[in-house]
Amino acid sequence: MKIKPLADRVLVKPAPAEEETESGIIIPDSAKEKPQRGEVLAIGSGTKEEEMVVKKGDTVLYGKYAGTELEWEGEKYLIMRQSDILAII
């Protein structure tokens, strides 16, 4: 990974959005909900006040509007502060 987060920031690859419901109904792109979980790909070194708790490879839950979306080499990622992460699964 060529992206290295700074301080208490975390790089997350969002999980793909659900494409089909349990009953078999296919959801169009315009109606898909933004996923709220993903895999941690890289972490910063932390700050004096905040030690990094998450690790590379963790699956995390985050707020619906957490982080900043970015696209790198055709893939979509989120970069957010560790405090935006709600839980580790």
C-alpha positions as CSV (number, residue, x, y, z in Angstrom):
1,M,0.0,0.0,0.0
2,K,1.5,3.3,-1.0
3,I,-0.9,5.4,1.2
4,K,0.5,5.9,4.7
5,P,-1.9,7.6,7.1
6,L,-0.5,10.2,9.5
7,A,-1.0,10.6,13.3
8,D,-4.3,9.0,14.4
9,R,-5.7,8.4,11.0
10,V,-6.7,5.0,9.5
11,L,-7.1,3.9,5.9
12,V,-10.2,1.6,5.4
13,K,-11.4,-0.3,2.4
14,P,-15.2,-0.2,2.7
15,A,-17.1,-3.5,2.3
16,P,-19.1,-3.8,-0.9
17,A,-22.8,-2.6,-0.6
18,E,-25.5,-5.3,-0.5
19,E,-26.8,-6.1,-4.0
20,E,-29.6,-8.4,-3.1
21,T,-32.0,-8.7,-0.2
22,E,-32.7,-11.9,1.7
23,S,-35.9,-12.3,-0.3
24,G,-34.0,-12.2,-3.6
25,I,-34.9,-8.6,-4.7
26,I,-32.0,-7.0,-6.5
27,I,-31.2,-3.4,-5.3
28,P,-30.3,-0.8,-8.0
29,D,-27.1,1.2,-7.5
30,S,-29.1,4.4,-6.7
31,A,-30.9,2.7,-3.7
32,K,-27.9,1.0,-2.2
33,E,-26.9,2.1,1.3
34,K,-23.4,3.2,1.9
35,P,-21.6,0.4,3.8
36,Q,-20.6,1.1,7.4
37,R,-18.0,-1.5,7.8
38,G,-14.7,-2.2,6.2
39,E,-11.1,-3.6,6.5
40,V,-8.3,-1.6,8.0
41,L,-5.5,-1.4,5.4
42,A,-3.0,1.0,7.0
43,I,-2.7,3.0,10.3
44,G,-0.8,6.1,11.4
45,S,1.6,6.1,14.3
46,G,-0.8,7.7,16.7
47,T,-0.3,10.8,18.8
48,K,0.9,11.5,22.4
49,E,-2.7,11.7,23.5
50,E,-4.1,8.8,21.5
51,E,-2.5,5.4,21.2
52,M,-3.5,3.3,18.1
53,V,-5.9,0.5,19.1
54,V,-6.9,-0.8,15.7
55,K,-4.5,-2.9,13.6
56,K,-4.0,-3.6,10.0
57,G,-6.5,-6.4,8.9
58,D,-9.1,-5.5,11.5
59,T,-12.7,-5.3,10.4
60,V,-14.3,-2.2,11.8
61,L,-17.7,-0.5,12.1
62,Y,-17.8,3.3,11.5
63,G,-20.3,6.1,11.4
64,K,-22.4,6.7,8.3
65,Y,-20.7,10.0,7.4
66,A,-17.2,9.2,8.9
67,G,-14.0,9.9,7.1
68,T,-13.1,11.3,3.7
69,E,-13.6,9.3,0.5
70,L,-10.7,8.9,-1.9
71,E,-10.0,7.0,-5.0
72,W,-6.6,5.5,-5.7
73,E,-5.8,3.4,-8.8
74,G,-9.5,2.7,-9.4
75,E,-10.3,1.6,-5.9
76,K,-12.4,3.5,-3.3
77,Y,-11.1,4.0,0.2
78,L,-11.9,6.0,3.3
79,I,-9.4,7.8,5.5
80,M,-10.7,8.7,9.0
81,R,-9.6,9.4,12.5
82,Q,-9.4,6.4,14.8
83,S,-12.0,8.1,17.0
84,D,-14.5,7.8,14.1
85,I,-14.4,4.0,14.4
86,L,-17.2,2.7,16.5
87,A,-16.2,-0.9,17.0
88,I,-13.8,-3.7,15.9
89,I,-15.6,-6.9,14.7
